[in-house]
Amino acid sequence: MPAKVDEEKCTGCETCVSECPSEAIGMVDEKAVVDAEACIDCGVCVDACPVEAISLE
């Protein structure tokens, strides 16, 4: 399953965007959004998020 962003927790810092090795994360309305087709389920974004707004389910 692709990474999931909790929009209420996301602060829009863009850390996950720069850390994602598959470039699967972009920003929409100052919140991170994961492209499910590009996500490789590696978990790098989960570890990189400073506010724990991303999870792998």
N, C-alpha and C positions, 0 to 999 in steps of 0.2 A: 504494500500500500504506500502511496506517496505521503510525503510529509504534510502535516496539517497545521495551519496557523490559527491561533486563537486571536481573533481581531481585537478583542477587548484588552488583551495583554500586550499586543504588538505596539511598540512605541515609534515604529518607522525609522529605526536607526540605520537600516540597510546593511548591518553586519552580515546577515545571512546571504544577502545578494552577492557580496564580494567573496564569501567563503564557499559558495556552492560550486563544486567541480563540474557539474553538468549544466550550469547556467540556467537552472530550472526555476529560479525565483526572481520575480520582478516586483515592482511597486505599483499599486493602484490606490488612489486616494490616500497616499501616505501610509499604506499598510502593505506588508509582504503578502504576495500571492504566489502559490506554487503551481507550476505547469505540471500536471499529473503525468502527462506523456513523456516529459523530459526528465522527471525525477527518477533517480536510480536507487532510492531508498538507502542511501549510505549513512545518513544520520549526522553528517558534518554540520548541517544547519542547527540541529537540535543542540549539539554541544556548543556551537558558536553563539547562540541567542543569549544575550545577557539578562533577559527578563523571563526566560523559560516559556516563550509564547509558541514554540514549535514542538510538535510531537510526531512520532511515528506510531501509527495504530495498527 
